[in-house]
Amino acid sequence: MAPVAAFHYQSGVDHPKTKPAENGATSGGEAPDEAAPSSAPAYARAGVDLDGDEAFIDEIKEISRSTYRPEVLSSVGGFAGLFKAPDRYKNPIFVSATDGVGTKLKLAAQIQRYDTIGIDCVAMVVNDLIVQGGEPVIFLDYLAMGKLDYEIAAATLRGLAEGCRRAGCALLGGETATMPGVYPPGEVELVGFSVGVVERDRVIDGSSIGEGDVLLGLASSGFHSNGYSLVRQVVEEGIRSGRIDLFAENPELNTTLASAILAPTRIYVKPILNILRDFTVRGIVHVTGGGFEGNVPRILPKAVRARIDTAAWPRPAVYGWLQAQAEIPEAELLRVFNAGIGMILVVPKGEALDITHRLEGLGERCYEIGVIERKGDDEAPIVFDPGTLERH
């Protein structure tokens, strides 16, 4: 019998599902009559309105239903959600991960756009799962606000559902919390949790990486969800000085700065699962917090290192904007950001070209960005060498 697991999607007494927006606006249902007396008036005066729960749970059901997979055995509203391992797995290993969106949330609140941060939340978690070959099956979220705004919460959850559809996992449950005094008006905290599954003999851990293997880089959509403490500092200083207008069209970016810096994190799950089905992949790197230096060495055996040609791929225009505004040295850019590469596959040289063509056919921009070579005892696990691929 396939394993069955249960997860939570019922808020606690102190964490109601929602409070309707002050203007009574709704999304998919009427807000409770504001003139009706509260069933917990003292609690409502403290900032938590329990009477908003039921209407928003119905909205969550509608939002999450489009993400369901056949393995989902329950619906939103209970104390836990039920799912089973997909039947096609013979010896399944469960893979879990959690992450948040970080200080990109501050910019989303400043710009008042919340529909993309849910995609970010899903991406940061499921991209970690696929690194070990895990197919994301279910996703859970934690959404908190100081004063729960119905419209903001609904927009955020719709983004989560879109991210789950892109990743192929079910939005099985979560927690939406009202926490008066903890978060400023309009700001949210958003964290995600996911469970994936992989065959025991198909787990990817980098142990088979060897000299001569090739590094293929998949293009990022921009900053993804890392480095935003620095991005925010640059934006705030630019606004104060009058150099930056978030909402003006920027010819270099071909969009507004607001849209460029809020571009959602790319989700690589489906194309990589396609590659894993037909090709040999010896290691995968999610280029997330810590950039290349903080992530590439995590999968390398001690006897090898990665030589990366930083001239081998074009960078999103937003990186040119950032370097011009903040005068960030190249070394620091590679240490903090993904620099235009969101995921790296380490593959046998003989399969690299076919894998590249397959990924491009699936809509990814893929570049050969480096090689694996033998490492001496005192040598660094990663070397940046612009132009090395052209020289060889």
C-alpha positions as CSV (number, residue, x, y, z in Angstrom):
1,M,0.0,0.0,0.0
2,A,1.3,3.5,-0.9
3,P,2.3,5.6,2.1
4,V,-0.3,8.2,3.3
5,A,0.6,11.4,5.1
6,A,-1.5,14.2,6.7
7,F,-0.9,17.9,6.8
8,H,-2.5,20.9,8.4
9,Y,-4.8,23.5,6.9
10,Q,-6.9,24.7,9.8
11,S,-6.0,27.8,11.6
12,G,-5.7,27.9,15.3
13,V,-8.0,29.9,17.6
14,D,-5.5,32.7,17.7
15,H,-4.9,32.6,14.0
16,P,-8.2,33.2,12.1
17,K,-8.3,32.6,8.3
18,T,-9.2,36.1,7.4
19,K,-10.6,39.5,8.1
20,P,-12.5,41.1,5.2
21,A,-11.0,44.3,3.8
22,E,-12.1,47.5,5.4
23,N,-14.2,48.4,2.4
24,G,-16.0,45.1,2.4
25,A,-14.4,44.0,-0.9
26,T,-14.4,40.3,-1.5
27,S,-13.1,37.8,-4.0
28,G,-15.4,35.0,-4.7
29,G,-17.9,35.6,-1.8
30,E,-19.7,38.2,0.2
31,A,-18.1,39.6,3.3
32,P,-20.0,39.3,6.5
33,D,-22.3,42.1,7.4
34,E,-20.1,44.7,9.1
35,A,-23.1,45.8,11.2
36,A,-23.6,42.4,12.7
37,P,-22.3,42.0,16.2
38,S,-19.1,40.1,16.7
39,S,-19.2,36.8,18.4
40,A,-16.0,37.7,20.1
41,P,-16.1,41.5,20.5
42,A,-13.2,41.8,22.9
43,Y,-10.9,39.8,20.7
44,A,-12.1,41.9,17.7
45,R,-11.2,45.1,19.5
46,A,-7.7,43.5,20.1
47,G,-7.3,43.2,16.3
48,V,-8.5,39.7,15.5
49,D,-12.0,39.1,13.9
50,L,-12.9,35.4,14.2
51,D,-16.1,36.0,12.2
52,G,-14.2,36.4,8.9
53,D,-13.0,32.8,8.9
54,E,-15.7,30.9,7.1
55,A,-16.0,33.1,4.0
56,F,-12.3,33.0,3.4
57,I,-12.0,29.3,3.9
58,D,-14.5,28.9,1.0
59,E,-12.3,31.2,-1.1
60,I,-9.2,29.1,-0.2
61,K,-11.0,26.0,-1.4
62,E,-11.7,27.6,-4.8
63,I,-8.1,28.8,-5.1
64,S,-6.5,25.5,-4.1
65,R,-8.8,23.2,-6.1
66,S,-7.1,24.0,-9.4
67,T,-3.8,22.6,-8.0
68,Y,-5.0,19.2,-6.8
69,R,-3.4,16.0,-8.0
70,P,-5.0,12.5,-8.0
71,E,-3.1,11.7,-4.8
72,V,-4.9,14.3,-2.7
73,L,-7.4,12.6,-0.4
74,S,-9.0,15.5,1.4
75,S,-10.0,19.2,0.9
76,V,-9.3,22.4,2.7
77,G,-11.0,23.1,6.0
78,G,-10.1,20.1,8.2
79,F,-7.4,19.9,10.8
80,A,-5.1,18.2,8.3
81,G,-4.7,17.4,4.6
82,L,-4.3,13.9,3.3
83,F,-2.3,12.6,0.3
84,K,-0.6,9.4,-0.8
85,A,2.5,8.7,-2.7
86,P,2.0,8.4,-6.5
87,D,1.3,4.8,-7.4
88,R,4.1,4.8,-10.1
89,Y,6.8,5.0,-7.4
90,K,8.1,1.5,-6.4
91,N,10.4,2.5,-3.6
92,P,9.6,6.1,-2.8
93,I,11.8,8.4,-0.7
94,F,10.1,11.5,0.6
95,V,12.0,14.8,0.2
96,S,11.1,17.9,2.2
97,A,12.1,21.6,2.1
98,T,11.0,24.9,3.5
99,D,11.9,28.5,2.6
100,G,10.5,32.0,2.6
101,V,10.4,35.0,0.2
102,G,12.6,37.2,2.5
103,T,12.8,41.0,2.2
104,K,11.4,41.0,-1.3
105,L,8.1,41.1,0.6
106,K,8.9,44.6,1.7
107,L,9.2,45.8,-1.9
108,A,6.0,44.0,-2.8
109,A,4.2,45.9,0.0
110,Q,5.8,49.2,-1.1
111,I,4.8,48.6,-4.7
112,Q,1.4,47.2,-3.5
113,R,1.7,44.1,-5.8
114,Y,1.1,40.8,-4.1
115,D,0.2,38.4,-7.0
116,T,3.8,37.3,-7.7
117,I,5.2,36.7,-4.2
118,G,3.2,33.5,-3.9
119,I,5.0,32.2,-7.0
120,D,8.3,33.2,-5.4
121,C,7.4,31.3,-2.3
122,V,6.6,28.1,-4.2
123,A,9.7,28.4,-6.4
124,M,12.2,28.8,-3.6
125,V,11.0,25.6,-2.0
126,V,10.3,23.3,-5.0
127,N,13.6,24.3,-6.7
128,D,15.3,22.9,-3.6
129,L,13.4,19.7,-3.9
130,I,14.3,19.1,-7.5
131,V,18.0,19.4,-6.7
132,Q,17.8,15.9,-5.2
133,G,15.5,14.6,-7.9
134,G,12.3,15.1,-5.9
135,E,9.0,15.6,-7.7
136,P,7.0,18.0,-5.6
137,V,3.7,16.5,-4.5
138,I,2.2,18.8,-2.0
139,F,2.8,22.4,-0.8
140,L,1.8,24.1,2.5
141,D,2.0,27.9,3.2
142,Y,2.2,30.2,6.2
143,L,0.8,33.6,5.6
144,A,0.8,36.2,8.4
145,M,-0.2,39.9,8.6
146,G,-0.7,42.4,11.5
147,K,-4.2,43.1,10.4
148,L,-5.4,40.5,7.8
149,D,-6.5,42.2,4.6
150,Y,-8.8,40.0,2.6
151,E,-7.8,41.3,-0.8
152,I,-4.0,41.1,-0.1
153,A,-4.4,37.6,1.3
154,A,-6.4,36.4,-1.7
155,A,-3.9,37.8,-4.2
156,T,-1.1,36.1,-2.3
157,L,-2.8,32.8,-2.3
158,R,-3.7,33.0,-5.9
159,G,0.1,33.5,-6.6
160,L,0.7,30.4,-4.5
161,A,-1.7,28.4,-6.5
162,E,-0.1,29.6,-9.8
163,G,3.3,28.5,-8.5
164,C,1.9,25.1,-7.5
165,R,0.4,24.7,-11.0
166,R,3.8,25.5,-12.5
167,A,5.5,23.0,-10.3
168,G,2.8,20.4,-10.6
169,C,2.2,20.1,-6.8
170,A,-1.0,20.4,-4.8
171,L,-1.7,23.4,-2.5
172,L,-2.9,21.1,0.2
173,G,-3.1,23.4,3.2
174,G,-1.6,26.2,5.3
175,E,-2.0,28.7,8.0
176,T,-3.2,32.3,7.7
177,A,-2.4,34.3,10.9
178,T,-3.6,37.6,12.2
179,M,-0.8,39.0,14.5
180,P,-1.7,42.5,15.7
181,G,1.3,44.7,16.4
182,V,3.8,42.3,14.7
183,Y,3.7,43.5,11.1
184,P,3.0,47.0,9.7
185,P,-0.2,47.5,7.7
186,G,0.0,46.1,4.2
187,E,3.0,43.9,4.9
188,V,3.0,40.1,4.9
189,E,5.1,37.2,6.1
190,L,5.1,34.3,3.7
191,V,6.8,30.9,4.1
192,G,6.3,27.7,2.2
193,F,6.8,24.0,2.9
194,S,6.8,21.2,0.4
195,V,7.1,17.4,0.3
196,G,8.3,15.6,-2.9
197,V,9.0,12.0,-3.8
198,V,11.8,10.3,-5.7
199,E,12.7,6.6,-6.3
200,R,15.4,5.5,-3.8
201,D,17.8,4.6,-6.6
202,R,17.2,7.9,-8.4
203,V,18.2,10.3,-5.6
204,I,20.7,12.9,-6.8
205,D,23.4,13.8,-4.4
206,G,26.4,14.8,-6.5
207,S,28.5,11.8,-5.4
208,S,29.0,10.6,-9.0
209,I,30.3,13.9,-10.3
210,G,33.7,13.5,-11.9
211,E,36.4,15.2,-13.9
212,G,35.3,16.2,-17.4
213,D,31.6,16.6,-16.6
214,V,29.9,19.7,-18.0
215,L,28.0,22.4,-16.1
216,L,24.8,23.6,-17.9
217,G,23.2,26.7,-16.6
218,L,19.5,27.5,-16.8
219,A,18.7,31.2,-17.1
220,S,17.1,33.0,-14.2
221,S,14.3,35.6,-14.5
222,G,16.3,38.2,-12.5
223,F,17.2,38.4,-8.8
224,H,14.7,35.6,-7.9
225,S,14.3,36.0,-4.2
226,N,17.8,36.6,-2.9
227,G,19.8,39.7,-2.2
228,Y,16.8,42.0,-1.6
229,S,18.2,43.7,1.4
230,L,20.8,45.2,-0.9
231,V,18.3,45.8,-3.7
232,R,16.0,47.6,-1.3
233,Q,18.8,49.8,0.0
234,V,19.7,50.8,-3.5
235,V,16.0,51.5,-4.3
236,E,15.4,53.5,-1.2
237,E,18.5,55.7,-1.6
238,G,17.6,56.2,-5.3
239,I,14.0,57.3,-4.5
240,R,15.3,59.7,-1.8
241,S,17.8,61.3,-4.2
242,G,15.2,61.5,-7.0
243,R,17.3,59.2,-9.3
244,I,14.8,56.3,-9.2
245,D,11.2,56.1,-10.2
246,L,9.8,52.7,-9.6
247,F,6.8,53.1,-12.0
248,A,8.3,54.9,-15.0
249,E,9.1,52.9,-18.1
250,N,12.8,52.0,-18.2
251,P,14.1,51.6,-21.8
252,E,17.1,49.5,-20.6
253,L,14.8,47.1,-18.7
254,N,12.0,47.2,-21.3
255,T,9.6,47.5,-18.4
256,T,9.2,49.5,-15.2
257,L,11.8,49.0,-12.5
258,A,8.9,47.8,-10.2
259,S,8.1,45.0,-12.6
260,A,11.7,44.1,-13.1
261,I,12.6,43.7,-9.5
262,L,9.4,41.9,-8.6
263,A,9.7,39.4,-11.5
264,P,8.8,36.1,-9.9
265,T,11.4,33.4,-9.4
266,R,11.6,30.9,-12.2
267,I,10.3,27.4,-11.4
268,Y,12.4,24.7,-13.0
269,V,10.7,21.5,-11.8
270,K,8.9,20.3,-14.9
271,P,11.7,20.7,-17.4
272,I,14.2,19.1,-15.1
273,L,11.9,16.1,-14.4
274,N,11.7,15.7,-18.1
275,I,15.6,15.6,-18.3
276,L,15.9,13.2,-15.4
277,R,13.5,10.8,-17.2
278,D,15.7,10.4,-20.3
279,F,19.3,11.6,-19.4
280,T,22.0,11.2,-16.9
281,V,22.3,14.1,-14.4
282,R,25.0,13.7,-11.8
283,G,24.3,16.8,-9.8
284,I,22.0,19.8,-9.6
285,V,22.6,23.2,-8.0
286,H,19.9,25.7,-7.0
287,V,21.7,29.1,-7.2
288,T,20.0,30.7,-4.3
289,G,21.2,32.7,-1.3
290,G,25.0,32.8,-1.3
291,G,25.3,32.8,-5.1
292,F,27.7,30.6,-6.9
293,E,30.3,30.3,-4.1
294,G,27.7,29.4,-1.5
295,N,25.9,26.7,-3.5
296,V,28.1,25.0,-6.2
297,P,30.5,23.5,-3.7
298,R,27.7,21.9,-1.7
299,I,27.3,19.1,-4.3
300,L,30.9,18.6,-5.3
301,P,33.0,15.6,-4.2
302,K,36.2,16.6,-2.4
303,A,38.5,15.6,-5.3
304,V,37.0,17.9,-7.9
305,R,36.2,21.5,-8.5
306,A,34.1,23.6,-10.8
307,R,35.7,26.0,-13.3
308,I,33.0,28.5,-14.4
309,D,33.1,30.8,-17.4
310,T,31.3,33.9,-16.2
311,A,31.2,35.2,-19.8
312,A,29.3,32.2,-21.1
313,W,25.8,33.6,-20.6
314,P,23.9,36.9,-20.9
315,R,22.7,38.5,-17.8
316,P,19.2,39.9,-17.3
317,A,19.2,43.7,-17.8
318,V,18.3,44.3,-14.1
319,Y,21.8,43.2,-13.1
320,G,23.3,46.0,-15.3
321,W,21.0,48.4,-13.6
322,L,22.0,47.2,-10.1
323,Q,25.8,47.4,-10.8
324,A,25.4,50.8,-12.3
325,Q,23.5,52.1,-9.3
326,A,25.5,50.4,-6.5
327,E,28.9,49.9,-8.1
328,I,29.0,46.3,-6.9
329,P,32.2,44.5,-7.7
330,E,31.9,41.4,-9.9
331,A,33.1,39.1,-7.1
332,E,30.5,40.3,-4.7
333,L,27.7,40.0,-7.3
334,L,28.6,36.4,-7.8
335,R,28.7,35.9,-4.0
336,V,25.3,37.3,-3.3
337,F,23.2,36.9,-6.5
338,N,22.5,34.2,-9.1
339,A,23.9,36.6,-11.8
340,G,21.5,35.3,-14.4
341,I,21.8,31.5,-13.7
342,G,19.1,30.1,-11.5
343,M,19.9,26.4,-11.8
344,I,22.9,24.3,-12.8
345,L,22.9,20.7,-14.0
346,V,26.2,18.7,-13.9
347,V,26.0,16.2,-16.8
348,P,28.3,13.9,-18.8
349,K,30.0,15.7,-21.6
350,G,28.6,13.3,-24.2
351,E,25.0,14.1,-23.2
352,A,25.4,17.9,-22.7
353,L,24.4,18.9,-26.2
354,D,21.3,16.7,-26.3
355,I,20.2,17.9,-22.9
356,T,20.7,21.5,-24.0
357,H,18.5,21.0,-27.1
358,R,15.8,19.3,-25.0
359,L,15.8,22.1,-22.4
360,E,15.6,24.7,-25.2
361,G,12.7,22.8,-26.7
362,L,10.9,23.0,-23.3
363,G,11.3,26.8,-23.2
364,E,14.4,27.1,-21.1
365,R,17.5,29.2,-22.0
366,C,20.4,26.8,-21.4
367,Y,24.1,27.6,-21.6
368,E,27.3,25.5,-21.1
369,I,28.9,27.5,-18.4
370,G,31.8,25.4,-17.1
371,V,33.5,22.1,-16.5
372,I,34.5,19.8,-13.6
373,E,38.2,19.4,-13.1
374,R,40.5,17.7,-10.6
375,K,41.2,19.7,-7.5
376,G,44.3,19.8,-5.4
377,D,44.2,19.6,-1.6
378,D,44.7,23.3,-1.1
379,E,42.7,24.5,-4.1
380,A,39.3,26.2,-3.9
381,P,36.2,24.2,-5.0
382,I,35.1,26.8,-7.5
383,V,37.1,29.0,-9.9
384,F,35.7,31.9,-12.0
385,D,37.5,32.1,-15.3
386,P,35.9,34.4,-17.9
387,G,36.5,33.1,-21.4
388,T,37.8,29.7,-20.4
389,L,35.3,27.9,-22.7
390,E,36.3,29.9,-25.7
391,R,40.0,29.2,-25.1
392,H,39.3,25.5,-25.0
